[in-house]
Amino acid sequence: MTLKEVDDKRLSVKWRWTLATSLAFFVTYAIFSSILYMSVVRIMLSSEEKGMERIVTEVTSNFETNKPSVDEQMVEEIFQSSNVNIESLVTTAINSDSLQESNYMSYQNSLILRVIDLNHHIVYQSAEVDATFAKTTAIETFSIQTDGSKSLSTMDPIYNDAGDIIGYLQLINTLGSYHQLLNQIRTAIVFIGFLAVFFSCIFGLLITTTFLQPVRYLTRVMNTITKDPESTERITIEGGPNEFTDMADAYNAMINRMQDNIESQKQFVEDVSHELRTPVAVVEGHLKLLKRWGKDDPEILDESIEASVQEIGRMKSLVQEMLDLSRASQVDIQYKDEKTNVLEICKQAHTNIQLVHPHFNFIFDTEITDPAYVNMYRNHLEQVLMILLDNAVKYSTNRQEVHLSVSTNHAQVNIAVQDFGEGMTEEDSHKIFNRFYRVDKARSRNKGGNGLGLSIAKQLINGYRGIIWADSSLNHGSVFHVQLPLLKDAASDNQLPKSKNISTK
């Protein structure tokens, strides 16, 4: 199965979110409708029960007799004398606000009045109905089944003048209007539910389409960069800061870093191939010389071997420096948690350079005595210092003196390396940090090096969010400045610096 077939068969996120939104809305609507429906049922039944109890209470109040039990003749006489019939019962219910007058006929057809004697014989009923009854000592309303439907039955005992129970009055409500209204409510709920689900699907589709638009935009840009890794296209999302703008910023930063790495690799290959061409050509020339006639001439043989060894050593040094330069661009990732005491490393670099060049006068000036920490790997800081100090020695002329100074303020650590040698023009001071750049290529080659030291130093300092620059005057020397952010937890320890001057000659 191809990727396209898998992509065609899968359910996209847009439709998943649309279905999830619709399902959530449907479940919410179903729960709300169920609660509302049950509340309406409870209120309606309560209203029916109260109306029936008022009717039964009024009817039983008409029974005033000394007889020990009710009979058909007594019931007819009492009902005729007090004008008790279904129409009057409905009127009583209307007057008691238990139902609306518009439901008069429906309510009239739902009420059935029965009188039952002590032997459970029905002595009177307004209509035929198959319903059960139960003895009771007080008015009571309960649910019964009539013709397979739910009905209400209100039972009330009938007392004679002596206070004895002589029978029971039962009012049955088949709930015709109640069932009719509930059917209408259920139909409305289902109809509205279908409409709600339909519109929730439309609304959910619009929401997810709008919500996923930045994702589709991101996918398009990704596909563009996949086809062309050097593309300059980036994600731009309008609007205030939000999760999508954060994602876009993170993605753009990732692509920028990736393209920087690709560019660094290309530059590395180009630079190495360019710089290795000369030493390889030199070695090749000497080997060809030896192949022709030099192998039999000891003087030519020694000269060629010595030159080849020097060029091979230069190639090794060049490759190592190029590797250092390529790795320097990733220090902010690999060494992001490093903490280094600048004062300690400067003292160490000062001591080391003295051992390498004992004939030079190195002066170390510092305005701080307490530790000053920066976010930088100690070996990298020492490497930068040794590059600057070694350059100062190489390009010194008559005055063999180099100054190394360290100072701090509330936010930065400042390092300066000064020599009093050849110096350079302002144009050269701006280009000196470029790869393989030499102020005087012929003289610089004689001094050694490959023109990468300052490039490595700049790459390292920039990687730790610092800056490096040079101030120079031709024939008067140069000052190289390094500025690094001071760690906050150490800044307060250096607010009151003390002067200290160490001079070694």
C-alpha positions in Angstrom: 0.0 0.0 0.0 1.4 3.3 -1.1 1.6 6.4 1.1 -1.0 8.1 -1.1 -3.4 5.2 -0.5 -2.8 5.4 3.2 -3.4 9.2 3.1 -6.6 8.7 1.1 -8.0 6.1 3.6 -7.1 7.9 6.8 -9.6 10.3 8.4 -8.2 13.8 8.3 -7.8 15.9 11.5 -10.3 18.3 10.1 -13.1 15.7 9.9 -12.1 14.2 13.2 -12.4 17.5 14.9 -15.6 18.2 13.1 -17.1 14.9 14.3 -15.7 15.4 17.8 -17.3 18.9 18.0 -20.6 17.6 16.7 -20.6 14.6 19.0 -19.7 16.9 22.0 -22.5 19.3 21.1 -25.0 16.4 20.6 -24.1 14.8 24.0 -24.5 18.2 25.7 -27.8 18.8 23.9 -29.0 15.3 24.8 -28.1 15.7 28.5 -29.6 19.2 28.7 -32.8 18.0 26.9 -33.1 15.0 29.1 -32.9 17.1 32.2 -35.3 19.6 30.8 -37.7 16.9 29.7 -37.7 15.2 33.2 -38.2 18.5 34.9 -41.3 19.2 32.7 -42.7 15.8 33.4 -42.2 16.3 37.1 -43.8 19.7 37.1 -46.8 18.5 35.0 -47.4 15.5 37.1 -47.2 17.6 40.3 -49.7 20.1 38.8 -52.1 17.2 37.8 -51.8 15.7 41.3 -52.6 19.0 43.0 -55.6 19.6 40.8 -57.0 16.1 41.4 -56.6 16.4 45.1 -58.5 19.7 45.2 -61.4 18.1 43.2 -61.5 15.0 45.4 -61.5 17.1 48.6 -64.4 19.2 47.3 -66.4 16.2 46.3 -65.9 14.3 49.6 -67.0 17.3 51.5 -70.5 16.8 50.1 -70.9 13.5 51.7 -72.9 14.2 55.0 -74.8 11.1 56.1 -75.3 8.8 59.1 -75.4 5.6 57.0 -72.7 3.0 57.7 -71.9 2.5 54.0 -72.3 4.2 50.7 -74.7 2.8 48.1 -75.8 3.8 44.6 -79.0 5.6 45.7 -77.1 7.7 48.3 -74.4 8.7 45.8 -76.9 9.7 43.1 -78.9 11.8 45.6 -75.8 13.6 46.9 -74.4 14.2 43.4 -77.8 15.5 42.1 -78.2 17.8 45.1 -74.7 19.2 45.0 -74.5 19.2 41.1 -71.4 16.9 41.0 -70.5 15.8 37.5 -67.4 15.8 35.2 -68.2 19.2 33.8 -68.3 20.7 37.3 -65.1 18.9 38.3 -63.3 20.4 35.3 -64.6 23.8 36.2 -63.2 23.3 39.7 -59.8 22.4 38.3 -59.8 25.5 36.0 -60.7 27.8 38.9 -57.9 26.2 41.0 -55.4 27.1 38.2 -54.4 23.5 37.8 -54.9 23.6 34.0 -55.6 26.1 31.2 -59.1 26.6 30.0 -57.9 25.8 26.4 -57.5 22.2 27.5 -61.0 21.9 28.8 -62.3 19.2 26.5 -59.1 17.1 26.7 -59.1 17.3 30.5 -62.9 16.5 30.7 -62.3 13.3 28.7 -59.4 12.3 30.9 -61.3 12.4 34.3 -63.2 9.4 35.6 -65.0 9.5 39.0 -65.7 6.4 41.0 -67.3 5.7 44.4 -66.4 2.4 46.1 -68.0 0.8 49.1 -66.3 -1.0 51.9 -66.7 -4.3 50.1 -64.8 -3.0 47.2 -67.9 -2.8 45.0 -68.1 0.1 42.6 -71.4 1.8 43.4 -70.8 4.7 40.9 -68.4 5.5 38.0 -68.7 8.2 35.4 -67.1 6.0 32.7 -66.0 2.5 32.2 -62.3 1.9 33.1 -60.2 -1.0 34.1 -58.3 0.4 37.0 -57.2 -0.8 40.4 -57.8 0.9 43.8 -56.5 0.5 47.3 -57.8 1.3 50.7 -56.4 4.4 52.4 -57.1 6.4 55.5 -56.1 9.8 54.0 -56.1 11.4 50.6 -53.4 9.8 48.4 -52.3 10.0 44.8 -50.4 7.3 43.0 -49.7 6.0 39.5 -51.7 3.2 37.9 -52.0 1.6 34.5 -55.2 2.0 32.4 -55.3 0.4 29.0 -51.5 0.1 29.0 -50.9 3.8 29.7 -49.8 5.6 32.7 -52.6 7.3 34.7 -53.0 9.0 38.1 -55.4 7.8 40.8 -56.4 9.9 43.8 -58.1 8.0 46.6 -59.9 9.7 49.5 -61.9 7.9 52.2 -65.5 9.0 52.8 -66.6 9.6 56.4 -70.1 9.7 57.8 -71.2 12.0 60.6 -69.9 9.6 63.2 -66.4 9.7 61.7 -66.5 6.2 60.4 -65.2 5.3 56.9 -68.2 4.3 54.8 -66.5 4.1 51.4 -63.9 5.6 49.1 -63.9 8.2 46.4 -61.5 7.6 43.5 -60.7 10.1 40.8 -58.8 8.7 37.8 -56.9 10.9 35.4 -55.9 9.0 32.2 -53.6 12.0 31.4 -54.7 12.4 27.9 -53.5 16.0 27.6 -50.4 15.1 29.5 -49.4 12.3 27.1 -50.3 14.5 24.1 -48.1 17.3 25.3 -45.2 15.0 26.1 -45.4 13.5 22.6 -45.2 17.1 21.2 -42.3 17.9 23.4 -40.4 14.7 22.4 -41.1 15.4 18.7 -39.8 19.0 19.2 -36.7 17.7 21.0 -35.9 15.2 18.2 -36.5 17.7 15.5 -34.5 20.4 17.1 -31.8 17.8 17.9 -31.4 17.0 14.2 -31.2 20.7 13.3 -28.7 21.2 16.1 -26.5 18.4 15.0 -26.7 19.6 11.4 -25.8 23.1 12.2 -23.1 22.0 14.7 -21.5 20.0 11.9 -21.5 23.1 9.7 -20.2 25.3 12.5 -17.6 22.7 13.6 -16.4 22.4 10.0 -16.0 26.2 9.7 -14.2 26.3 13.0 -11.8 23.5 12.3 -11.2 24.8 8.8 -10.3 28.2 10.2 -8.3 26.7 13.0 -6.3 24.4 10.8 -5.5 27.1 8.2 -2.2 27.9 9.8 -1.4 24.2 9.9 -2.1 23.8 6.2 0.1 26.9 5.6 2.8 25.4 7.7 2.5 22.1 5.7 2.8 24.0 2.4 5.9 25.9 3.6 7.4 22.6 4.8 6.8 20.9 1.5 8.4 23.9 -0.3 11.5 23.7 2.0 11.6 19.9 1.6 11.9 20.4 -2.2 14.3 23.3 -1.9 16.3 23.3 1.4 17.7 26.7 0.5 14.4 28.3 0.1 14.0 31.6 1.9 10.2 31.2 2.4 9.2 31.5 6.1 5.9 31.3 8.0 4.2 34.6 8.8 1.0 34.4 10.9 -0.9 37.7 11.4 -2.6 38.5 14.6 -1.5 38.9 18.2 0.8 36.4 20.0 -0.7 33.0 20.3 0.2 29.3 20.1 0.4 29.5 16.3 2.7 32.4 16.2 4.9 30.7 18.8 4.9 27.6 16.6 5.8 29.7 13.6 8.6 31.4 15.4 10.0 28.1 16.6 9.7 26.6 13.1 11.4 29.6 11.5 14.2 29.5 14.0 14.7 25.8 13.4 14.8 26.3 9.6 17.2 29.2 10.0 19.5 27.1 12.1 19.2 24.2 9.7 20.1 26.4 6.7 22.9 27.9 8.7 24.3 24.4 9.3 23.9 23.5 5.6 25.6 26.8 4.6 28.4 26.1 7.2 28.9 22.6 5.7 29.0 23.9 2.2 31.4 26.7 3.2 33.5 24.1 5.1 33.8 21.9 2.0 34.5 24.9 -0.3 37.1 26.3 2.1 38.8 23.0 2.7 38.9 22.2 -1.0 40.3 25.6 -1.7 42.9 25.8 1.0 44.1 22.2 0.6 44.7 22.7 -3.1 48.0 24.6 -2.4 49.7 22.1 0.1 48.5 19.2 -2.0 50.0 20.7 -5.1 53.3 21.3 -3.2 53.4 17.7 -2.0 52.5 16.5 -5.5 55.2 18.6 -7.1 57.9 17.3 -4.7 56.8 13.7 -5.3 57.0 14.1 -9.0 60.4 15.7 -8.6 61.5 12.7 -6.6 60.1 10.3 -9.2 62.0 11.9 -12.0 65.5 12.3 -10.6 65.4 13.5 -7.0 65.4 10.0 -5.4 69.0 9.5 -6.4 70.0 13.0 -5.1 70.2 13.0 -1.3 70.0 16.8 -1.1 66.9 17.0 -3.3 65.4 14.0 -1.4 65.9 15.6 2.0 64.5 19.0 0.8 61.4 17.4 -0.8 60.7 15.2 2.3 61.1 18.2 4.6 58.8 20.4 2.5 56.2 17.6 2.2 56.2 17.0 6.0 55.7 20.7 6.6 52.8 20.9 4.1 51.2 17.8 5.6 51.5 19.3 9.0 49.9 22.5 7.7 47.1 20.4 6.2 46.5 18.7 9.5 46.4 22.1 11.3 44.0 23.4 8.6 41.6 20.5 8.9 41.6 20.8 12.7 40.9 24.5 12.6 38.2 24.0 10.0 36.5 21.4 12.3 36.8 23.9 15.2 35.2 26.6 13.1 32.3 24.3 12.1 31.7 23.2 15.6 31.8 26.8 17.0 28.4 27.5 15.5 26.7 25.0 17.8 28.2 26.0 21.2 24.9 27.6 22.3 23.3 24.1 22.1 26.1 21.9 23.4 27.3 24.1 26.1 24.3 26.2 27.1 24.6 25.4 30.8 28.4 26.0 31.2 29.6 28.6 33.7 33.2 29.9 33.7 35.1 32.3 35.9 36.6 34.8 33.5 39.2 36.1 36.0 40.5 32.6 36.6 40.8 31.8 32.8 42.5 35.1 32.1 45.1 34.5 34.7 45.7 31.0 33.4 46.0 32.3 29.8 48.4 35.0 31.0 50.6 32.4 32.7 50.5 30.0 29.7 51.5 32.7 27.1 54.4 33.7 29.3 55.7 30.1 29.2 55.4 30.0 25.4 57.0 33.4 24.8 59.3 34.1 27.7 61.1 37.0 25.8 57.9 39.0 25.7 56.6 41.4 28.4 53.0 40.5 29.2 51.0 42.9 31.5 47.8 41.7 33.1 45.5 44.5 34.3 42.2 43.8 36.1 39.7 45.8 38.0 38.0 42.9 39.8 39.0 40.6 42.5 35.9 38.5 43.0 34.9 35.8 40.5 33.0 37.0 37.4 31.1 34.3 35.7 29.9 34.0 32.1 27.9 31.4 30.3 30.8 29.9 28.3 32.8 26.7 28.2 36.1 27.3 29.9 38.2 25.7 27.1 36.5 27.9 24.5 37.3 31.1 26.5 40.9 30.0 26.9 41.1 29.2 23.2 39.8 32.7 22.3 42.3 34.3 24.6 45.2 32.2 23.3 44.3 33.1 19.7 44.3 36.8 20.5 47.5 36.7 22.6 49.3 34.6 19.9 48.2 37.0 17.2 49.5 39.9 19.3 52.9 38.2 19.6 53.0 37.4 15.9 52.3 40.9 14.7 54.4 42.7 17.3 57.5 44.5 15.9 60.1 46.4 17.9 58.1 46.8 21.1 57.6 43.3 22.4 54.9 44.1 24.9 51.3 42.8 25.1 48.5 44.0 27.5 45.7 41.8 28.7 42.9 43.5 30.7 39.7 42.4 32.3 36.8 44.6 33.7 33.1 44.3 34.5 30.1 46.4 34.8 26.6 45.5 35.9 25.8 43.5 32.7 29.0 42.6 30.8 32.6 41.3 31.2 35.0 43.2 29.0 38.4 41.7 27.9 41.0 43.5 25.9 44.2 42.3 24.3 46.6 45.1 23.1 49.8 44.9 21.1 52.1 47.6 19.8 53.0 46.1 16.4 52.1 46.5 12.8 48.5 47.5 13.2 46.1 47.6 10.2 43.9 49.9 8.3 40.2 50.5 9.2 39.2 48.5 6.2 41.3 45.5 7.3 40.0 45.8 10.9 36.5 45.1 9.5 37.6 42.1 7.4 40.1 40.5 9.8 37.5 38.1 11.2 36.6 36.7 7.8 37.8 33.2 7.0 41.3 32.9 5.5 41.7 36.7 5.5 45.2 38.0 6.0 46.3 41.7 6.1 49.5 40.9 4.2 49.1 37.4 2.7 52.8 36.9 2.0 54.1 38.0 5.4 51.2 36.3 7.2 52.0 32.9 5.6 55.6 33.2 6.8 54.3 33.8 10.4 52.4 30.6 10.3 48.7 29.9 10.6 45.9 29.6 8.1 43.9 32.8 8.6 41.2 31.0 10.7 42.1 31.9 14.2 40.1 35.1 14.5 37.2 33.5 12.6 37.1 30.8 15.2 37.3 33.3 18.0 34.4 35.4 16.5 32.3 32.3 15.9 32.8 31.2 19.5 32.1 34.6 21.0 29.0 35.1 18.9 27.8 31.6 19.9 27.7 32.7 23.5 25.9 35.9 22.7 29.0 38.0 23.0 30.7 40.4 20.6 34.3 40.8 19.5 35.9 43.7 17.5 39.2 45.3 16.8 40.5 48.9 17.1 43.7 49.4 15.2 46.0 52.1 13.9 48.5 51.2 11.1 52.1 50.9 12.5 50.9 51.6 16.0 49.3 48.3 17.1 45.8 46.9 17.7 43.4 46.3 20.5 41.0 43.4 20.3 37.9 43.7 22.5 35.7 40.9 23.8 32.4 41.5 25.6 30.4 38.7 27.2 27.1 38.9 29.2 27.7 38.6 32.9 25.7 36.0 34.7 23.0 37.6 36.8 23.7 35.6 39.9 27.3 36.8 39.8 26.7 40.4 38.7 25.8 41.6 42.2 29.1 40.3 43.6 31.1 42.7 41.3 29.3 46.0 41.8 32.2 47.5 43.8 35.3 46.5 41.9 38.8 46.9 43.4 41.8 47.8 41.3 44.6 45.4 40.9 47.6 45.6 38.5 49.8 42.6 37.8 52.8 43.3 35.7 55.2 40.5 34.6 58.3 41.3 32.6 
